[in-house]
Amino acid sequence: MRSISDTIARLNAANMRSGAMGGASGGPLAPLTDFGSNPGALTGWTYVPKDSGEMPLVVVLHGCTQNAAGYDRGSGWSALAGRFGFAVLLPEQSRSNNPNGCFNWFSAEDTTRDKGEVASIRQMIAKMVSDHAIDPARIHITGLSAGGAMTSAMLATYPEVFAGGAIVAGLPHGSATSVPQAFDRMRGHGHVGDDAGAAAVRAASGHAGPWPVVSVWQGSADATVNAVNADRIVGQWRTLQGLPELPDVEDRVDGQRHRVWTDANGAVRLEVYDIAGMGHGTPIATTGDTASGTAMPYMLDVGISSTWHIAKRWGLLDGEERAVSSVTSDAAGAPQWATPDAAADQFSNVQATIENALRSAGLMR
């Protein structure tokens, strides 16, 4: 069996060959600078629509091997923000922090309140609130895979900041404290019970509620982050809020199973989307009324747009749609994918290389 370090080295080599972490200048995103001490050594990118008045903010965390611009292009968050008038913040990892470009969701140094990467992201949010007309009661966060796991960490360490969070193919907060444990949890092994999971969230901040509304998205055929993780995230947040084991609502949205838990007042507190047959990635739809994003590796066109439905759950689509012909900007230094085809070409060999490396390491069947 190949070692963990050898696997990571091979993943890093794949990144370098594909240029997956790089980007050209121009595009819809502008760099975020001077946002604080930045103990996690992260980079930030932003999209702020013009003339929006007070607006919500969505924090978007990319997955491993991705960058901010690529994930934004694939998910369609800034394009949707331009149409409906909300701001987007996209923190970005560097390979100097993690060879595979993953947020370090398994490191206590980076997932403890006011330390490391979670502190950097919190500083970025504060900068956005300071510089723009952001409504502090309407700040949300979402992410894929390692970005989804870091979303769990942000919701746990700074629950008072967020109205809602959406975890896509992610893991529960506090589920791993090392790289070997991280891989084990990704495979669905070694998770603690729901009571211990809820206790980990309580201990992360000392916050007593109210808690953010949590949305969980998971593919049933995900061979990278086993679907057990979605169950444990649901159990963690359901137990934390004293919600019943069975959902209050179970229906189908765009053909997919959807379960909802509500509080005593009937307000949604937790939901989960189970995407039948989907592998590892963010579910998108490229056609129809809810279309958002561009298909590419890990951005999977399965006929349901997580971006659209998450934004709708958070009330971001309630206002009048703006006439935006395209989401572009002359922001100097902002990364971009020049075209959808360029994005697909840039990532074309990454997925196969990663999966081959994981199989060689015995971490994926």
C-alpha positions in Angstrom: 0.0 0.0 0.0 1.3 3.5 -0.8 1.8 5.8 2.1 -0.3 8.9 2.8 2.6 11.2 2.0 3.1 9.5 -1.4 -0.6 9.8 -2.2 -0.5 13.5 -1.4 2.6 14.0 -3.4 1.0 12.4 -6.4 -2.1 14.5 -5.9 0.1 17.6 -5.8 1.9 16.5 -9.0 -1.5 16.2 -10.7 -2.4 19.8 -9.6 0.9 21.1 -11.1 0.4 19.3 -14.4 -3.2 20.5 -14.7 -2.7 24.0 -13.4 -5.8 23.4 -11.3 -4.7 25.9 -8.6 -3.8 28.7 -11.0 -5.8 31.3 -12.9 -5.5 34.1 -15.4 -6.2 37.7 -14.6 -9.6 39.3 -15.1 -13.0 37.7 -14.5 -15.8 38.5 -12.0 -13.8 38.2 -8.8 -11.8 40.9 -7.1 -9.0 40.2 -4.5 -9.7 40.8 -0.8 -6.8 42.5 0.9 -5.8 43.9 4.3 -8.4 41.8 6.2 -6.4 41.2 9.3 -3.6 39.1 10.7 -4.6 36.1 8.6 -3.2 33.4 10.9 -4.3 30.7 8.4 -2.4 32.3 5.5 -5.4 32.2 3.1 -6.3 34.3 0.1 -9.7 35.9 -0.4 -11.7 36.7 -3.5 -15.0 38.6 -3.7 -17.9 39.5 -5.9 -20.0 42.5 -4.9 -22.8 43.6 -7.2 -23.2 47.3 -7.8 -26.0 49.4 -6.4 -27.5 46.7 -4.3 -28.0 48.5 -1.0 -27.8 46.3 2.1 -27.3 42.8 0.9 -26.7 39.2 2.2 -23.3 37.6 2.0 -22.5 34.0 1.0 -19.1 32.5 1.9 -18.1 29.8 -0.6 -15.3 27.2 0.2 -13.8 25.2 -2.7 -12.8 21.5 -2.5 -9.4 19.9 -2.9 -7.5 20.5 -6.2 -9.9 23.5 -6.9 -9.4 27.2 -6.5 -11.9 30.0 -5.8 -12.5 31.0 -9.4 -12.9 27.5 -10.7 -15.4 26.6 -8.0 -17.3 29.8 -8.5 -17.5 29.1 -12.3 -18.7 25.6 -11.7 -21.2 26.4 -9.0 -22.5 29.6 -10.4 -22.5 31.5 -7.2 -21.3 34.9 -8.4 -23.5 34.7 -11.5 -26.5 34.1 -9.2 -25.4 36.9 -7.0 -25.3 39.3 -9.9 -28.8 38.4 -10.8 -30.3 38.7 -7.3 -28.1 41.3 -5.6 -26.1 39.6 -2.9 -22.3 39.5 -2.2 -20.0 36.4 -2.4 -16.8 35.8 -0.5 -14.5 33.0 -1.7 -11.6 32.1 0.6 -8.8 30.2 -1.2 -6.3 27.7 0.1 -2.7 27.6 -1.0 -0.4 24.6 -1.7 2.0 25.9 0.9 -0.7 25.3 3.5 -1.8 21.9 2.1 -0.1 20.1 -0.8 -3.5 19.2 -2.3 -5.1 22.6 -1.9 -7.5 21.3 0.8 -8.7 23.4 3.7 -7.2 21.8 6.8 -10.6 20.8 8.3 -8.9 17.9 10.3 -6.3 20.2 12.1 -7.1 21.6 15.5 -4.7 24.5 14.8 -7.0 25.5 11.9 -10.5 24.6 13.3 -10.3 26.2 16.8 -12.1 29.5 17.3 -9.8 32.5 16.7 -7.0 30.3 15.4 -5.7 29.3 12.0 -7.8 29.0 8.9 -11.2 29.5 10.6 -9.9 32.8 12.1 -8.7 33.9 8.7 -12.2 33.3 7.2 -13.8 35.1 10.1 -11.5 38.1 9.5 -12.5 38.1 5.8 -16.1 38.2 6.7 -15.5 41.1 9.1 -13.7 43.0 6.3 -16.6 42.4 4.0 -19.1 43.7 6.6 -16.9 46.7 7.2 -16.3 47.6 3.5 -19.7 46.9 2.0 -23.4 47.2 2.9 -23.6 43.6 4.2 -26.6 42.7 6.4 -24.9 40.9 9.4 -28.1 38.9 10.0 -27.9 37.4 6.5 -24.5 35.8 6.3 -24.3 32.2 5.0 -21.6 29.7 4.2 -21.3 26.7 1.9 -18.6 24.4 0.7 -17.7 21.1 -1.1 -15.8 18.2 0.3 -12.9 19.6 2.3 -14.6 23.0 1.9 -17.8 21.3 3.2 -15.9 20.0 6.2 -14.5 23.4 6.8 -18.1 24.8 6.5 -18.9 22.4 9.4 -16.0 23.9 11.3 -17.1 27.5 10.7 -20.7 26.8 11.7 -19.4 25.2 14.9 -16.7 27.8 15.8 -18.7 30.9 14.8 -22.3 29.9 14.9 -23.4 33.4 15.9 -22.1 34.8 12.6 -24.2 32.6 10.3 -27.9 32.5 9.5 -27.3 29.2 7.6 -24.8 26.8 6.2 -24.8 24.2 3.4 -22.4 21.3 3.6 -21.9 19.5 0.2 -20.2 16.1 0.4 -18.6 17.2 3.7 -17.9 15.8 7.1 -19.0 16.6 10.7 -17.1 19.1 12.8 -14.6 17.4 15.2 -14.6 14.1 13.4 -10.9 13.9 12.7 -7.7 15.4 14.2 -5.1 13.9 11.8 -4.6 13.0 8.1 -5.0 9.3 8.8 -8.2 9.9 10.7 -9.4 12.2 8.0 -9.1 9.5 5.4 -10.7 7.0 7.7 -13.7 9.3 8.4 -14.0 10.0 4.6 -14.5 6.3 4.2 -17.2 6.3 6.8 -15.2 4.6 9.6 -14.7 5.5 13.2 -17.4 8.2 13.7 -18.6 9.0 17.2 -22.2 8.9 18.2 -24.6 11.8 17.7 -24.4 12.9 21.3 -20.6 13.2 21.1 -20.9 15.0 17.8 -23.3 17.5 19.2 -21.0 18.0 22.2 -18.2 18.8 19.8 -20.2 21.7 18.3 -21.2 23.0 21.7 -17.6 23.0 22.9 -16.3 24.8 19.8 -17.7 28.2 20.8 -19.7 28.2 24.0 -22.7 29.5 22.0 -26.1 28.5 23.4 -28.2 29.2 20.3 -30.0 30.0 18.2 -28.1 27.8 15.7 -27.7 28.3 12.0 -30.1 26.5 9.6 -28.1 23.6 8.1 -28.6 22.1 4.7 -26.7 18.8 3.8 -26.1 17.5 0.3 -24.7 14.1 -0.5 -24.4 11.7 -3.4 -25.4 8.1 -2.8 -22.5 6.8 -5.0 -19.8 9.0 -3.5 -16.7 6.9 -3.3 -14.5 9.7 -1.8 -16.7 10.9 1.1 -19.0 8.1 2.1 -22.6 8.9 2.6 -22.3 7.9 6.2 -20.8 11.3 6.7 -24.1 13.0 5.7 -25.9 10.9 8.3 -23.4 11.9 11.0 -23.7 15.6 10.1 -27.5 15.4 10.3 -27.3 13.5 13.6 -24.9 16.1 15.0 -27.1 19.0 14.2 -30.4 17.3 14.9 -29.2 16.2 18.4 -27.7 19.7 19.1 -31.1 21.3 18.5 -33.2 18.6 20.1 -35.0 17.7 16.9 -36.7 14.3 16.5 -35.1 11.4 14.8 -37.6 11.3 12.0 -38.1 14.3 9.7 -41.2 16.4 9.8 -41.3 16.5 6.0 -40.1 14.1 3.4 -40.7 14.8 -0.3 -38.9 14.9 -3.6 -37.3 18.0 -5.2 -36.3 17.7 -8.8 -36.7 14.0 -8.4 -34.4 13.7 -5.4 -35.2 12.6 -1.9 -35.5 15.6 0.5 -36.0 15.5 4.2 -36.7 18.5 6.5 -36.7 19.0 10.3 -38.6 22.0 11.8 -38.7 23.5 15.2 -41.8 24.0 17.5 -42.8 27.1 15.5 -42.6 25.3 12.1 -39.4 27.0 11.0 -36.9 24.9 9.1 -33.8 24.1 11.1 -32.2 21.2 9.2 -32.6 19.6 5.8 -30.8 16.9 3.7 -30.8 16.1 0.0 -29.9 12.6 -1.0 -28.8 12.6 -4.6 -29.3 9.1 -6.1 -26.4 7.7 -8.0 -24.3 10.8 -7.7 -20.5 10.6 -7.1 -18.3 13.0 -5.4 -19.1 16.6 -6.2 -21.5 19.5 -6.2 -24.8 18.8 -7.9 -25.7 21.4 -10.5 -28.3 21.8 -13.3 -27.3 23.4 -16.6 -30.8 23.5 -18.1 -34.2 24.6 -16.8 -35.5 27.4 -14.7 -33.1 26.6 -11.8 -30.0 26.2 -14.0 -26.8 27.5 -12.4 -23.1 26.7 -13.0 -21.0 24.9 -15.5 -20.4 21.1 -15.6 -16.8 20.1 -15.0 -15.1 17.5 -12.8 -16.6 17.6 -9.3 -19.3 20.0 -10.6 -21.9 17.3 -11.6 -24.8 18.0 -13.9 -27.4 15.7 -12.3 -30.5 17.8 -12.9 -30.7 19.5 -9.5 -29.0 22.8 -8.7 -27.7 22.9 -5.2 -26.7 26.5 -5.7 -30.2 27.5 -6.7 -32.0 25.5 -3.9 -29.5 26.6 -1.2 -29.9 30.3 -2.2 -33.7 29.8 -2.2 -33.7 28.3 1.2 -31.7 31.3 2.5 -34.2 33.7 0.9 -31.6 35.1 -1.5 -33.9 34.8 -4.5 -36.9 36.6 -2.9 -36.1 40.0 -4.4 -36.6 41.3 -7.9 -34.2 39.8 -10.4 -31.7 42.2 -11.9 -31.1 42.6 -15.6 -27.5 41.3 -15.8 -26.3 40.3 -19.2 -23.1 38.7 -17.8 -21.1 38.7 -14.6 -17.8 40.3 -15.6 -15.3 42.7 -14.1 -12.0 44.3 -14.9 -10.8 43.6 -11.3 -7.0 43.3 -11.6 -5.5 40.1 -10.6 -8.7 38.1 -10.2 -8.5 34.5 -11.4 -10.9 33.2 -14.0 -11.7 30.4 -16.3 -11.8 32.1 -19.7 -14.5 29.8 -21.0 -16.4 26.7 -19.8 -14.3 24.6 -22.2 -11.1 26.0 -20.8 -12.3 25.1 -17.3 -13.1 21.6 -18.3 -9.8 21.2 -20.1 -7.9 22.6 -17.1 -9.4 19.9 -14.9 -9.7 17.2 -17.5 -7.1 14.8 -16.1 -7.4 15.7 -12.4 -10.3 13.5 -11.3 -8.8 10.3 -12.9 -5.4 11.0 -11.4 -6.7 11.6 -7.9 -8.9 8.5 -8.0 -6.0 6.4 -9.2 -3.8 7.7 -6.5 -6.5 7.0 -3.8 -7.0 3.5 -5.1 -3.3 2.9 -5.1 -3.2 4.0 -1.5 -6.0 1.7 -0.6 -8.2 4.7 0.3 -10.8 4.2 -2.5 -12.3 1.2 -4.1 
